[in-house]
Amino acid sequence: MLIFVAFLALIPPKIIGLVIDGVTDNTLTSEQLTRWLIILVIAGIIMYVARYFWRVMIFGSAVYLARTLREQLFVHFTKMSSSFYQKRRVGDLMAHATNDINAVQQTAGMGVLTLVDSLVTGTVVILTMGFTISWKLTIIALIPLPIMILLTSYYGRLLRDRFRYAQEAFSDLNDKTQESISGIEVIKTFGQQKQDIEDFTNLSTKVVEKNMRVARVDALFDPTISGIFAVSYILSFVFGTRFIIDGQMTIGDLVAFSTYLAALIWPMLAFGFLFNIVERGSASYTRIQQLFDVEPEIVDVPNAIDERPVGDLHFDVKQFRYPGAEETTLHDVSFELKRGETLGIVGKTGSGKTTILKLLMREFEGYEGTITYAGHSIDAYRQQRLLESIGYVPQDHFLFSTTIRDNIAFTNPATNVEQIEQAAKLAFIHEDILRLTEGYDTLVGERGVSLSGGQKQRVSIARALLMDPELLLLDDSLSAVDARTEEAILTNLRKTRQDKTNIITSHRLSAIQHAHQIIVLDEGTIIEKGTHEQLMDQRGHYYDMYMLQQLEQSVEQGGGSHE
Ligand SMILES: Nc1ncnc2c1ncn2[C@@H]1O[C@H](COP(=O)(O)OP(=O)(O)OP(=O)(O)O)[C@@H](O)[C@H]1O
C-alpha cells in the first residue's frame, strides 16, 4: 500500500503542471479542467483510505511486536533464580518491561513507516522529477541531501547514548517510587517523608536533566532538515527560472517541479528522523537484550527425572557460600530424614536455618556436597517435579491481591470448597476467616483487608497444606501465633502428616520439641543433634535455650517458678 500511495502521490503535481501550461498557452477547456479535477479528487480519496489502512497495519503490528517482546521478557523473568533478583531492582526490571519496550514499539512503528516511506516515496518522486521534468534541475535540487544525511546520522549517534542515560535515569526513578510506596509505612512512622521527597525530587530532576540532553539533540533534527530543504528550494528556483529563460523548461514544469519538491519534504524529514528513531529503539533494545542475555542459573539436566521425588532425604553439605558473599554460610551440615519423619532446626538468627531450606528447594546451587531425595541428587530431577513435592511456608509470608479462597487454592485453583476449608482448619485459620465479613471471599493483599501477621502466616500454612506435600517446610512459620494456636496446629500436623516428611525451623523450641530429630545450628554448622530428650540430657546449648524459654514463659504467665 505504501508503494501504491507513493505512485498515486505523483498524479496531483503532474496535473497542476499540465493545468498551468494549459492556462499559459490558452489551450485549457472547461471539460479538460473538470476531468483533471475529478481525477484529482479520486486520487485524493484513494490515498486517504490507503494511508489510513497502512497506518493501522504498521502501528498495529508494532503493538503486537511489543506484546511478544513483553511476554518473552516476563517468561524470562520467571525462569530467573533468586540470585538474579538479589542483584536486580524491581523498579528497574519494571522499567525495562514498560518504558524500554514502548521505545522499541515506537521504533517498530515509526521506524518502518519512515524507512519505507522515505525510500519508496523519495525514490519515486525523485525519478519522476528527473524523467518527466529535468534531470539537471533534480540533481541541483538534491545537492544538499548528502549534508543532511551526514548531519542527521551524526545527531543519531549523539542521541543513542543520551537516550540510554535517560532510560537508566527513569529506571532509577521507577525503582525509588516502587520502594517508597512499598515502604511508606516505615517512612512515615520514622517521619522520613521530607528526606524521601528530597530523594525523589533529586532522581526526578536527574530524569529531567537527562531528557533535556535528549531534547537538545532532538531539537536539532527539524531545523537542520528544514534548513537544508530551504536551500534545495532556493537552488531549484534560481536554476529553474534560468532554464525557463533559456527555453529548456516551461512555467508549468517549474510549478510541477516545486510541487514534487514539496512532496519530498516528508520523505526527507522521515529519512532524517529515521536515524533518531532507530537510535532510540536500539538503545532500549540493547537494555532489554542485556536482560535476555542473563542465562537462568538453575536449569534441568538433560534427561532429568520427570517424577515427583517421594522417599528419604539425605542432606550433606560440606560448604556453601551465597554468590558474592565473603564468608561461608553453611559448613558440615548433614542429616538424614526418613520419609514420615519430622526434623526440627533451631539456632540463633542468621545461623543458616533458612539457607538449608533454600538449598533443598534448589534456589541456590554451587555448594560442596550432595543433597539426595528419594535416592537421587535433587538436581537430577526436573526442578518443577522436585518443587511439586515440596510445600514451603516462607518466613516472609506473601499473600496475593485476591480472595482468601484463591490464596489458599493457589497451587490448584480447581480445588473444592471442602478441601480449602479442611486446609484452613488444619492451619487453625478457619474460624478467623469466618469472622471476616465476606468469609473466604474476603479480598486480602495490597487491595484488600489487612490481616494480622499471625493470620497471614496461617493462610500461608493452609496454602502449603492444601498441596498435601511430600515434604513440608515451615520456615519459622509459627512465630507470630500464640503458644496455644501453635500447639493446635502442630497437633493437627502430627495427626494428618504421619507418613509425610516435615522440616520445621523455629526460634521457639516448643515448635520442634516433638520432632523425630532436632539439629541445633550455630554460625552455619551443627553443634548439637538428637531428640528432645537426648538434647536435654546433653545439657548443652539446647538445654540452656529450653530452660531460658521455660523461664520466659512462666514469667509471661505471671508465675515465678519452673520445673
Ligand atoms: N541471599 C543471600 N545472599 C547472601 N547472604 C545471605 C543470603 N541470605 C542469607 N544470607 C546470609 O546467610 C546467613 C544465614 O542466613 P539464614 O537466613 O539462613 O539464617 P536463619 O538462621 O534462617 O536466620 P533467621 O532465624 O533470622 O531467619 C546470614 O548471615 C545471612 O546474612
The ligand as an SDF file (V2000), in Angstrom:
LIG
                    3D

 31 33  0  0  0  0  0  0  0  0999 V2000
   20.5990  -14.3180   49.5910 N   0  0  0  0  0  0  0  0  0  0  0  0
   21.6250  -14.1770   50.4050 C   0  0  0  0  0  0  0  0  0  0  0  0
   22.8080  -13.7000   49.9630 N   0  0  0  0  0  0  0  0  0  0  0  0
   23.8510  -13.5460   50.7790 C   0  0  0  0  0  0  0  0  0  0  0  0
   23.8110  -13.8490   52.0830 N   0  0  0  0  0  0  0  0  0  0  0  0
   22.6740  -14.3240   52.5880 C   0  0  0  0  0  0  0  0  0  0  0  0
   21.5190  -14.5000   51.7740 C   0  0  0  0  0  0  0  0  0  0  0  0
   20.5190  -14.9780   52.5410 N   0  0  0  0  0  0  0  0  0  0  0  0
   21.0300  -15.0970   53.7830 C   0  0  0  0  0  0  0  0  0  0  0  0
   22.3250  -14.7160   53.8130 N   0  0  0  0  0  0  0  0  0  0  0  0
   23.2260  -14.7650   54.9710 C   0  0  0  0  0  0  0  0  0  0  0  0
   23.3530  -16.1180   55.3430 O   0  0  0  0  0  0  0  0  0  0  0  0
   23.3410  -16.2530   56.7410 C   0  0  0  0  0  0  0  0  0  0  0  0
   22.2800  -17.2740   57.1680 C   0  0  0  0  0  0  0  0  0  0  0  0
   21.0010  -16.7460   56.8460 O   0  0  0  0  0  0  0  0  0  0  0  0
   19.6540  -17.5450   57.0800 P   0  0  0  0  0  0  0  0  0  0  0  0
   18.5590  -16.7510   56.5160 O   0  0  0  0  0  0  0  0  0  0  0  0
   19.8220  -18.9220   56.6040 O   0  0  0  0  0  0  0  0  0  0  0  0
   19.5660  -17.5310   58.6620 O   0  0  0  0  0  0  0  0  0  0  0  0
   18.4080  -18.0210   59.6060 P   0  0  0  0  0  0  0  0  0  0  0  0
   19.0560  -18.9450   60.5810 O   0  0  0  0  0  0  0  0  0  0  0  0
   17.2700  -18.5290   58.8250 O   0  0  0  0  0  0  0  0  0  0  0  0
   18.0420  -16.6680   60.3490 O   0  0  0  0  0  0  0  0  0  0  0  0
   16.6140  -16.1760   60.8970 P   0  0  0  0  0  0  0  0  0  0  0  0
   16.3120  -17.0180   62.0560 O   0  0  0  0  0  0  0  0  0  0  0  0
   16.8950  -14.7600   61.2830 O   0  0  0  0  0  0  0  0  0  0  0  0
   15.7120  -16.3240   59.7690 O   0  0  0  0  0  0  0  0  0  0  0  0
   23.1230  -14.8760   57.3180 C   0  0  0  0  0  0  0  0  0  0  0  0
   24.3790  -14.3850   57.7370 O   0  0  0  0  0  0  0  0  0  0  0  0
   22.6140  -14.0600   56.1570 C   0  0  0  0  0  0  0  0  0  0  0  0
   23.0940  -12.7480   56.2410 O   0  0  0  0  0  0  0  0  0  0  0  0
  1  2  1  0
  2  3  1  0
  2  7  2  0
  3  4  2  0
  4  5  1  0
  5  6  2  0
  6  7  1  0
  6 10  1  0
  7  8  1  0
  8  9  2  0
  9 10  1  0
 10 11  1  0
 11 12  1  0
 11 30  1  0
 12 13  1  0
 13 14  1  0
 13 28  1  0
 14 15  1  0
 15 16  1  0
 16 17  2  0
 16 18  1  0
 16 19  1  0
 19 20  1  0
 20 21  2  0
 20 22  1  0
 20 23  1  0
 23 24  1  0
 24 25  2  0
 24 26  1  0
 24 27  1  0
 28 29  1  0
 28 30  1  0
 30 31  1  0
M  END
$$$$
